[in-house]
């Protein structure tokens, strides 16, 4: 918008694409050109927000649309819905119950592209605030394991809260530098009798070392 206002009104629309591109670093412009991406993709002002349905929920599309009338299904990503940016979901009953996740569409697309299968072990580096980590855990059908690593204790706490809210039982969280992380996948997988991934780790603290682990959920048991 700042770039647009700086242009003469009579030719602002014509010059918009060129103005945006000219303010990008040369390396980024070269990347866009090499990948066939138009610079005017970055002129979007009203970016929608997205939600996805908890796969363990009985929530139907009709119920989603009743509670959030402005929602629209994302055709190429089942279970995801588009909302105007100004729609608040905090007051939505389905969201409060944990039937809906707030998530960035790019995170959802990354999980879908990865194509994880139940029983696999997945490493999510820079996992906070946790929406993608929860989506990975759901894609694994709460089997296998997803190990989340983040260097920020505050953001990792947000991921832990999200895991607790949505009952994610096959995740473990580590306060660590992902570039130096070398913890192997867990040997024991969670089952209906023993959620091993949520029992063996202690919550991270300010004094934790870079390899200290943080529990993904409480014993009773996603940003």
C-alpha positions in Angstrom: 0.0 0.0 0.0 2.9 2.4 0.8 4.4 1.7 -2.6 1.0 2.3 -4.3 0.4 5.6 -2.6 3.9 6.8 -3.6 3.0 6.4 -7.3 1.2 9.1 -9.4 -2.6 8.3 -9.2 -3.1 8.3 -13.0 -0.7 5.3 -13.6 -0.5 3.7 -10.2 -2.5 0.7 -11.3 -0.4 0.2 -14.5 2.9 0.5 -12.6 1.9 -1.5 -9.6 3.6 -4.7 -10.6 6.8 -3.0 -11.7 6.9 -0.9 -8.5 6.6 -3.9 -6.3 9.2 -5.9 -8.2 11.7 -3.0 -8.2 11.7 -2.8 -4.4 12.6 -6.5 -4.0 16.2 -7.6 -3.6 17.8 -8.8 -6.9 18.2 -12.3 -5.5 14.5 -12.5 -4.6 13.4 -11.1 -8.0 15.6 -13.7 -9.7 13.9 -16.4 -7.5 10.4 -15.2 -8.5 11.3 -15.1 -12.2 12.9 -18.6 -12.1 9.9 -20.1 -10.5 7.2 -18.2 -12.5 5.9 -16.3 -9.6 4.4 -12.8 -10.3 5.5 -10.0 -8.0 1.9 -8.8 -7.7 1.1 -11.8 -5.7 2.5 -9.7 -2.8 0.1 -6.9 -3.3 -2.7 -8.8 -1.5 -4.1 -6.6 1.3 -6.8 -8.8 2.8 -5.2 -12.1 3.6 -7.8 -14.7 4.7 -7.4 -16.9 7.8 -7.9 -20.6 7.8 -9.2 -23.3 10.1 -9.3 -27.1 9.9 -11.6 -29.7 11.5 -10.1 -31.9 14.2 -10.3 -35.4 12.5 -11.4 -36.9 15.9 -14.4 -34.6 16.0 -17.8 -35.4 14.7 -18.2 -31.9 13.4 -19.8 -31.8 9.9 -19.5 -29.2 7.2 -23.0 -28.1 7.8 -22.2 -27.5 11.5 -19.1 -25.5 10.5 -21.1 -23.4 8.1 -23.8 -22.9 10.7 -21.4 -21.6 13.4 -19.2 -19.7 10.9 -21.5 -18.6 8.1 -18.6 -16.8 6.3 -16.5 -20.0 6.0 -15.8 -21.6 2.7 -14.3 -25.1 2.2 -10.8 -25.2 0.7 -11.5 -27.5 -2.2 -8.0 -28.9 -2.6 -7.3 -29.5 1.1 -10.1 -31.5 2.7 -11.2 -30.4 6.2 -9.9 -26.9 5.8 -12.0 -23.7 5.6 -11.3 -20.2 4.5 -12.5 -17.2 6.6 -12.3 -13.4 6.2 -9.4 -12.0 8.2 -11.7 -10.1 10.5 -13.7 -13.2 11.6 -13.0 -14.0 15.3 -13.2 -17.7 16.1 -12.5 -17.5 19.8 -16.2 -17.3 20.6 -17.1 -20.2 18.3 -18.4 -23.2 20.3 -16.6 -25.7 18.0 -13.3 -23.9 18.5 -13.7 -23.8 22.3 -14.5 -27.5 22.3 -11.3 -28.3 20.3 -13.2 -29.4 17.2 -11.5 -26.7 15.1 -7.9 -25.7 14.8 -6.6 -22.3 13.6 -3.8 -22.9 11.1 -2.0 -21.2 8.3 -2.8 -22.8 4.9 0.8 -23.1 4.0 1.3 -25.3 7.1 -1.6 -27.5 6.1 -0.3 -27.8 2.5 3.2 -28.8 3.8 1.7 -31.6 5.9 -0.4 -32.8 3.0 2.6 -32.8 0.7 4.7 -34.7 3.2 2.2 -37.6 3.1 3.1 -39.1 6.4 1.7 -42.5 7.2 0.4 -43.9 10.6 3.3 -45.4 12.6 6.0 -43.2 11.1 8.4 -41.0 13.2 8.4 -37.4 12.1 10.7 -34.5 13.1 9.3 -31.0 13.1 12.1 -28.4 13.4 11.1 -24.9 14.5 7.8 -26.5 15.5 6.3 -23.6 17.5 3.6 -22.4 17.9 2.4 -25.9 17.1 -0.4 -25.9 14.6 1.6 -27.8 12.0 2.9 -30.2 14.7 -0.7 -31.0 15.7 -1.6 -31.5 12.0 1.3 -33.9 11.7 0.1 -35.8 14.8 -3.4 -36.0 13.4 -2.0 -37.2 10.0 -0.3 -40.0 11.9 -3.7 -40.8 13.5 -2.0 -40.3 16.9 0.3 -43.3 16.2 4.0 -43.2 15.4 5.6 -40.1 16.8 6.2 -36.5 16.0 9.1 -34.8 17.7 8.9 -31.0 17.9 12.0 -28.9 18.4 12.2 -25.1 19.0 14.8 -22.8 20.4 12.2 -20.4 21.9 11.0 -21.5 25.3 8.0 -19.1 25.2 6.9 -20.3 21.8 7.4 -23.9 22.8 5.1 -23.3 25.7 2.4 -22.2 23.2 3.0 -25.5 21.3 2.6 -27.5 24.5 -0.6 -25.7 25.3 -2.0 -26.5 21.9 -1.1 -30.2 22.3 -2.9 -30.3 25.6 -6.0 -28.6 24.2 -6.3 -31.0 21.3 -5.3 -34.2 23.2 -2.2 -34.9 21.1 -0.7 -38.0 22.7 2.0 -39.0 20.2 4.2 -35.8 20.4 7.2 -34.8 22.4 8.7 -31.3 22.5 12.3 -30.3 22.9 13.8 -26.9 23.8 16.8 -27.1 21.6 18.7 -25.7 18.6 17.4 -27.8 15.7 20.7 -27.4 13.8 22.4 -29.4 16.6 19.5 -31.7 17.5 20.4 -35.4 17.4 17.8 -37.2 19.6 16.7 -40.4 18.0 13.0 -41.3 17.5 11.5 -42.9 20.6 11.7 -46.7 20.9 8.4 -47.0 22.6 5.2 -45.8 20.8 2.2 -44.6 22.7 -0.8 -47.0 23.1 -4.2 -46.9 24.7 -2.6 -48.2 27.9 0.5 -46.1 28.1 1.2 -42.7 26.5 4.9 -43.1 26.6 5.7 -40.0 24.7 3.8 -37.8 27.2 5.3 -39.4 30.3 9.0 -39.7 29.9 9.8 -36.0 29.4 9.9 -33.1 31.9 8.7 -29.6 31.1 11.4 -27.3 29.8 12.5 -24.5 32.1 14.6 -21.4 31.8 17.6 -23.3 33.0 17.2 -26.2 30.6 20.1 -27.1 28.4 19.6 -27.1 24.6 18.9 -30.8 24.7 16.3 -30.7 27.5 12.9 -32.1 26.6 9.5 -30.7 27.3 6.4 -32.8 27.7 3.8 -32.4 24.9 0.9 -32.9 27.2 -0.1 -33.3 30.8 -0.9 -36.6 32.4 -4.6 -35.9 32.0 -4.3 -35.2 28.5 -1.9 -27.2 20.4 -0.5 -21.6 18.0 
